[in-house]
Amino acid sequence: MAIVSRRDRRVIAWQSYRGAAFQTSDYITAIRFSAVTIAHIYFFKKII
C-alpha cells in the first residue's frame, strides 16, 4: 500500500463524499458529512 499524505486523504474523502451525495443509500451520510464540514468552516472563521 502506498503512503497517503493527510492532504491526499482529504481529497479522497471529498471525492468519495461527492460520489456518495449522488447515491440515495448514502444520502444521510452525505448530509451528515456536509453538516460537519459547514460546522468546521464556521468554527474556523469564528477563530480567524
C-alpha positions in Angstrom: 0.0 0.0 0.0 1.2 3.4 -0.9 1.7 6.0 1.9 -1.1 8.6 1.6 -0.5 12.1 2.9 -3.1 13.9 5.0 -3.9 16.3 2.2 -4.4 13.4 -0.3 -6.6 11.6 2.3 -8.7 14.8 2.5 -9.1 14.9 -1.3 -10.0 11.2 -1.4 -12.6 11.7 1.4 -14.0 14.7 -0.5 -14.3 12.7 -3.8 -15.9 9.8 -2.0 -18.4 12.3 -0.4 -19.2 13.8 -3.7 -19.9 10.3 -5.1 -22.0 9.4 -2.0 -24.0 12.6 -2.5 -25.5 11.1 -5.7 -26.4 7.8 -4.1 -29.6 7.6 -2.2 -28.2 4.8 0.0 -25.6 7.2 1.4 -27.8 10.2 1.4 -27.8 10.5 5.2 -24.0 10.1 5.3 -23.6 12.9 2.8 -25.9 15.2 4.7 -24.0 14.4 8.0 -20.7 15.0 6.3 -21.7 18.3 4.8 -23.1 19.4 8.1 -19.8 18.7 9.8 -17.9 20.5 7.0 -20.1 23.6 7.4 -19.7 23.5 11.2 -15.9 23.3 10.7 -15.9 26.2 8.3 -18.0 28.3 10.7 -15.8 27.3 13.6 -12.5 28.3 11.8 -14.0 31.6 10.6 -15.0 32.4 14.1 -11.4 31.9 15.3 -9.9 34.0 12.4 
